[in-house]
Amino acid sequence: MKSNTKNNLILSIALFAGVAAVSQAFTVETRPAPSEIQTVSIVAKRMTEQEKIAFDTESAEVQQVIVAARRMNAEEKIAFDQQFSVNQTLAQKKVNGKAI
């Protein structure tokens, strides 16, 4: 009789654990209400052009710039000047609002 009671107790605990595990698997997670969600507001004043330049240059370290170039011949100069004038014309049309 003791073993029968002991077996019933073990089976009851196992059954309870199984039911608890299955019910936990199907439990719906609740999300916090919108009022409970934290919001962050960042407020800053608009910087003037001088303040922007000062901000950009205050933390700038000295940088080294290397410029490598070669002399252009006469044909390359003419081609460069023509391309430059075409680019200027396109930029001017874009500023004036005309479609290209």
C-alpha positions in Angstrom: 0.0 0.0 0.0 2.9 2.4 0.7 4.3 1.9 -2.8 0.9 2.6 -4.3 0.6 5.9 -2.5 4.2 6.7 -3.3 3.6 6.0 -7.0 0.4 8.1 -7.0 2.3 11.0 -5.4 5.1 10.8 -8.0 2.6 10.6 -10.9 0.6 13.5 -9.5 3.8 15.7 -9.3 4.8 14.7 -12.8 1.3 15.4 -14.1 1.2 18.8 -12.4 4.7 19.7 -13.8 3.6 18.6 -17.3 0.4 20.7 -17.1 2.4 23.7 -15.9 4.9 23.4 -18.7 2.2 23.1 -21.4 0.3 26.0 -20.0 3.4 28.1 -19.8 4.1 27.5 -23.5 0.7 28.9 -24.5 0.7 31.9 -22.2 0.3 35.2 -24.1 3.0 37.8 -23.4 1.6 41.1 -22.5 3.2 44.3 -23.9 3.3 47.5 -21.9 0.7 50.1 -22.7 1.8 53.0 -24.8 1.8 55.2 -21.7 4.3 52.9 -20.1 6.8 53.2 -22.9 9.5 55.7 -22.2 10.1 58.5 -24.6 13.3 60.6 -25.0 13.1 64.2 -26.1 16.3 65.9 -27.4 16.1 69.7 -27.4 18.9 71.9 -28.9 19.1 75.3 -30.4 19.8 75.8 -34.0 23.5 76.7 -34.6 24.6 79.6 -36.6 27.0 79.2 -39.5 29.9 80.5 -37.3 29.0 78.1 -34.5 28.9 75.2 -36.9 32.4 76.0 -38.2 33.7 76.5 -34.7 32.2 73.1 -33.6 33.6 71.3 -36.7 37.1 72.8 -36.2 37.5 72.6 -32.5 38.0 68.9 -32.3 39.8 68.6 -35.7 43.4 67.4 -35.6 46.0 68.5 -38.0 45.8 66.6 -41.2 48.2 66.1 -44.0 46.9 66.5 -47.6 49.0 65.2 -50.5 48.3 66.6 -53.9 49.7 64.7 -56.8 49.3 66.2 -60.3 50.9 66.3 -63.7 51.0 68.9 -66.4 48.3 68.6 -69.1 49.0 69.0 -72.7 47.1 71.5 -74.9 44.5 69.0 -76.0 43.8 67.8 -72.4 43.4 71.5 -71.3 40.8 72.2 -74.0 38.9 69.0 -73.2 39.0 69.9 -69.5 37.7 73.4 -70.1 34.9 72.1 -72.4 33.8 69.6 -69.8 34.0 72.3 -67.1 31.7 74.6 -69.1 29.2 71.8 -69.7 29.1 71.0 -66.0 28.6 74.6 -65.2 25.7 74.9 -67.7 24.0 71.8 -66.2 24.5 73.0 -62.7 23.0 76.4 -63.6 20.0 74.7 -65.2 19.5 72.6 -62.1 19.6 75.7 -59.9 17.0 77.5 -62.1 14.7 74.5 -61.8 14.8 73.4 -65.4 14.8 69.7 -66.0 17.8 68.2 -67.7 
